[in-house]
């Protein structure tokens, strides 16, 4: 059940997503899950917030069932292997049935939908010496048709079947179709709703990966992933390379999972994002509240020195923030002591929800780079709990209070925290 805080979180995102396109790719198994009506309610909420939605669906789950009824042994279920004629006929029947179920569900939710013939396909051809027969590839997507539907408040429902110029049908992989539709519509989000619940690593579901990290992970861990995870991660990388900023892979069976994924910082599945999605930037006056909240958490954990809002307002130009989806989740500061040609790395803290993702290291490296760019010869920092980290990962060496500039030494003595002084000589 959505709480008031959840609604506030959603409303914070609305201005950025108004009149933008989300492409939602739904596996056939999800359409028959008990949670599917809830997903349609989530989609209705997106539409009420003026988010444009295009649906792409799979049918592998239904193909398996209809093949048994027709006494056909399918040559391929997901549209990536060989599709012989009997399998194609079963695939068309299954896809039509899934499309109809989705349209029924949209009607029950007071949403209008239509199944357009928007996919122009051609044969995949002979791959590795093997004729893939009626397996196809998307040649182009009729952007005008899809956009016209959405402009008239009609949700396009795109099946994994395409036709060529003379009316021949070809079986397509729905995950690949979703990428082509997202590219064509300049979607800001592509959401895969499957049964895997995100990409799983050694420590559970990986919450966030850059496109580059996802590509590396796929190369190294392909054998450990399910077939569904492999194809979704593969196409997530393709989508990111093609300019889709955010690709989400989530479990479509989880109640309120769609809203929880796209309208919160944490999400419930795996987010694949382009580099523009997260960035370090100088803090602005508007960030004082967020930075104060981060530092307060650090003070409570006895990691940082207490600062008042008034202190931060005076020093905000020294701070940098690490953003995720334009929300500060980490901060750090660079204080200047020009007479001693020394700078101080200070107040580095990351929201606990984003720990172990390398954010702290990126902040430290970035701020150090700023110190170098400004010509400082020495970088100092003080720590009570992360001493080994700064030495082993940051290249700092143990120092003494005598290494501090006079003004900083005065503050050090007054605080009585007995922090360890760390020093790094900058080339």
N, C-alpha and C positions, 0 to 999 in steps of 0.2 A: 504494500500500500504506500503510495506516494505521500511524503510528509511535506509540511510547509517549507522546510529547508530545501527539499528536493525541487519544489516549484520555483523557489528563488534561484536555485542553481540553473534550472532550465531557462528562466527568463533572462539570466545574464548572457546566455548564448544567442538569444533570439535576434538581436540587431545584426549579428554577423551572418546568420543563415537565412534571413528573410529573402525570399525570391531566388535563393540558390537551390541547386539540384542535389538531392541524395539519390544514389542508385542503390537499391536494396536487392541483393541476390539471395534467394530463398531455396534451399535444398528441398527436393520433393518430400523427404521424410519429415521436414518441419511442417509442411502443409497439412499433414495428417496427424500432427501431434496435438495433444489437448491444449497446448499453449497458443496455438495458431490464432484463435479469436482474440486473445490478448495482444498479439503482435499487430493485428489489424486495428485494434483500438489505439495502440501506440502510433501507428501510421496516421490514423485520423487526427491524433494530437499534433503530429508534425504538420499536417495540412492546415490545421486551425492556426498554426503559428506562421503560415505563409511559406513553409518549406515545400518546394516542389519535389515530388517523388516519382521515380520510375522503378517498376518492379521487373526483375528478371528471375525466372524460376528454372530449377532442374527437374528431372523426372526419373532419375536412376532407380529410386526406391519403387516407383510404380511400374517401371519397365520390368523389373524382376518379377513383380506379381502378375502383370498381364502376360508375360512370356509363359509362365506356368499354365495360365488359363488357356492360352493359345497353343500349348504344347510346342513351344519354340524354345530352342536353346540360344539365348542371345549371344551374339558374337562380341558384344561390347555393351556395357551399361552406362558409362559416363561420357561417351562421345569423344574419347581420346584414341580408341583403338579402331579396329575394323568394324564397319557397319554393313552387314549384308542386307539383302532386300527384306527377308522376314523380320530381322531386327528393326529395320527402318519402319516397317508397318506397325510393329508393336510400339516403337518410340513415338510415332505420330499419334497413335491412340492414347498412349499414356500422357503425352504432353498436352493433348487437347483436354483430357480429363482434369489434369492439374490446373490448367488455365481456367477451366470452368469453375472449379472449386474456389479458386482465388476470386474470380468475378462474383460468385455467390457470396463469399465472405465480405467483399467490399460493399455489395448491396446491403447486406445485413448491418453494416456499419455506417450506412448513409453516405457512402463514397461512390463516385462514378468511376468506372474502369472500362478499358477497351483493349482488345488484342489486335495490334496493328501488324501488317506485313512489312515491318520496318527493316528486316535483315535480308540483305542480298548476300548470298553465299556462293562459293565455288568449291569443287571437290578438293579435298586435302591432297589427293593424288597418290602417287607411288612413293612411299617413304621407306627407305632401307630395303628397297627391292620388293616391297609388298604393296599391292593395290588396296587402298583403304575404302574403296567402293563408295558407299553413301555417307561416309564421314566427311564433313565439310569444314571450311574455315570462313569466317566472316570477311566478306569483301568490302562491304561498307554498310553503314547504318543510316537510315533515312532520318536525318536530324530534323528536317522541316516537319515531317509527320509527327514525330514524338513531341517536338516543341509546341506544335499546334494543339495537340491533345492537352498538354499540361497548361497551356495558356487558357484553355477552356475548362480548367478544373477537372480534367479527366486523367486518371492514373493509367499510364501505359503498362500493360502486362505482357512482357516479352518472353515467349517460350524458346526452348533450345532447338528450334527448327528454323532453317533458312531456306530460301528458294533462289534459284538462279534466274537468268533472264528469260528462259523458256519454260519456267514453271516446274522444274525438277526440285524435289525436296532433299535436304541434307541434314543429317543429325549433327548437332554442334555441342561442344562442351559449354555448359551454362556459366561456369566460372570465367571462361574466356569471353563469352558473350557479354558478361557484365563489364569487363574491362573496356570492350569496344563501345558499349553504350555510355559508360562513364566518360571516356575520352571524347566522344562525339558531343555530349551534352555539357562538357566542361564542369562535371560534377565536382563539388568540394569534398564529398565523402562517397566512398564505396563501402558498403557493409555486407559482409558475407555471413549469412545465418545458416550454420550447419549443426552438426551434432558433436563436434570435437571440443567445443568450448575454448577456443584459442589455440595458439601454438605452444606445445609443451616442451620445456627444457629439463635439464637435470633436477632443477629445484621447483618444478611445477610450471604453471602457465606463465609465459613471458608477457609482461604487460605492455612493453613498448620496445620497438626496434626501429632504427632508421632503415631506409631502403637498402643502404650499403650493408648494415648489420644483418638484415634479413637475408640478403643474397649470400653472405658468408656463412650464416647459420645453415642455410639450405644446402650448401655445398658440403659442409662438415657433418651435418646430422640427418641427411636425407633418409638414411637407412633406419633411423630411429622413429621416423614420423609415420603416421597413418597415410594411406593413399589420399584421403580427403585433405589432410593438412598439407601434403606436398603440393597438390594442385592449387589450393587456395594461396599458399605462400608464394608459389611460383607466379601466379597471376597478380598477387598483391605487389610484388616487385615490378612486374610489367606495368601495372597501373601507376606506381610511383614514378617510374622512369618516363611515363607518358604525361606526367603533370598532375595526376590526381593527388592532392596534398595528403589525404588521410585515408587509409584503408583499414577497416576494422574486421576482425575475425572473431565471432562470438558464438555462443551456444544459443540457438534460436528457441530452445525449450525452456529457457529461464524466464520466469515472470518478470516483466519490466526490464528485461535485459537490454533491449534496444535503446530505450531511453537512458538507462544507466550507463550505457557505453558511450553514446554520442553526446550526452549532456552532462558529463562529469569529468573531472581531471583524472580520476583513478580508473574508471571503466571496469568491465568485468571480463573482458577477453584480451585479445592482442591487438595493439595498434601498430601499423606500419606507416611511418610518416616520412615526408621529405624533409630535408635539412631546414627548410623555412619554418617548420612547425615549432621548433624550439630554438631559443637563441639567448645569448648573453648581451645585455645592453646596459648603458648607464641608467641609474635610477633617476626618476623624476619626482617632483613634488607630490604628484598623485600617488606615488608608491610608498609614501611614508607609512601609511596605515599597514600595508602588507608587510613591509620590512620590519616594522615594530612587532607585528604578530610573530614573524619568524624568530626575531631576536628574543622575544619573550619566552618562546619555547626553549631556546638555547640557554637562557638564564635559569629556567626551571630545572633543566638537566645539568646545571652547574658547568656548562661548557663555555658560556659567554659572560662578559661583564654587563651588568645592567645599564641600559640606556633609557632615558625618558624620550617621549615623543618630541619634546622641545630640543633635546640633544640631536635627535635624528633630523629634525627640520633644518638645523644649522649645518649638519654634516652630510645631507643627502647627496650632494654633488660628489662626495668621495665613494659612494656606493654603486655597486653593480647588482643587477638581478638576473637570475636565470628563469626564463619563462617557459612554461608548457601551455600551449594553446592560449597564449597571451595572459597567463596568470603566473605571477611570481611564486616560484616554489623553492627558490634558493637565493642567498644573497652573500655578498662579501664586500669588503671596503679596502681602499688603498689610501692611507693617510700619508701626507708629505712632510718631510723634515728637510727642506732644501739646504739649510746651512750645513748640515752634516752629509748632504748628498745621499740621504737614506729615505726609504719608503717603508711603510708598515702594512703588511697583509693582515687584515683584522676582520672580525665578525663574520667569519665564514660559517654558514649554517644552511642545512637542507631540510625541508619538511620531511619528517619521518616516513611519510607515505611514499617518498621518492628516494629513499636510501638504497644503497647498493646498485645504483644505476650509473655511477660514474659522474654524477652531477658535481659533487664536491671537487673532484679532481679537475674537471673542466673549468670550474670557477677559479681554482687556484692557478692553473696554467694561464688562464686568460688574464687574470690580474697581474701575475708576474710579467706577462708580455707587455701589459700597459706600463709597468714600472720600467722595463727595459726601454720601451719606446720613448719614455719621458726622460731618459738619460740618467736614472739613478744608478749608483754604483753598488748599493747594498740594499737587500730586502730583509726585513726582520719580521718575526711574528712571535706571539706569546701563546702558549697552550698549557692546559692542565691535564687534558685527556688524550689528545691526538699527537703526542710527541713522536712516537714511533712512525706514525703515518707521514708526518712532515719530513722526517729524516729519510725513511726508506723510499717513499713515493715522490716527495717533493724536492729531495736533494738538499735539504737544510742541514746545518751542523749545530751542535749544542753551543750555546753562547752563555754569557753572564749578564747580569743587569748593567755592568759597565759598558756593554755594547750598545745600550740604548741612548738615543739623543737626550740631552738634558730635560727637555720638556716632557718626553715620554718617561724618563726615569722618575720624575716627580710623581706622575700619575701611578706608576708601578709601585712606588713605595707607599703611596697613600692607600692603594686598594688592599694591600696586605693579603693578596691572593697567592703570592709566591709562585706565580706561573713560571714555567720554563721558558727562557729566552732562546730563540732559534734564529740563526743567521745564515743568509745565502749571499755570496758574492755574485754580482751580475756582470757578465761579460759585456 
